[in-house]
Amino acid sequence: MRNYINNSIRVIFVITASTLFSCAAIQPTELKSRDAEAFNNRGFAHCQKGQYDQAISDFSKAIKANPHLAPAYNNRGAAYLYKAKYDQAISDLNKAIELDPQLAQAYNNRGWVYVKKWQYDRALSDFTKTTEVDPEFVEAYYHRAIVYFRLEEYDKSLSDVIKAQQLGYQIPLQFLDDLRKATGGISV
């Protein structure tokens, strides 16, 4: 009987120990993933408040916790864009796209970096890619319309404005007025 009890206790101990060790092995990964998401979310909140340095810090912590979190690279790239640190923005946005080629927001953000760098061909390419990845990404049509307008390709700009409006986007009145004048009074 004593042997049976000792063996039962050993079995319970082995099962308990293996369960604890398996939980210990899983838990840091789950915690890191949750930490990454939490830092990314907090960084996003900082970004919305215009606190770009704090946002960049949190996005960097998210990336450190999970180097494969594409949205954190995208968000940090956007924060660098707002701070006019264009090369850093492009680097992060490239990484976001490498990790998740279907992340439309990363193409859109990189398109804006290229607009700021006056690299309109690259901007058009990224805005077009945004609409290919997500045809309902309404802002990309408007952003591409702006680039076409700057390139004096008014018919293409008008086409994208119409598409954005069809998708429910409110085009700023000043842009509509400028486009109307440039196209000779075409109603938009």
Helices and strands as residue ranges (DSSP letters): H 2-48, H 52-65, H 70-82, H 86-99, H 104-116, H 120-133, H 138-150, H 154-166, H 173-182
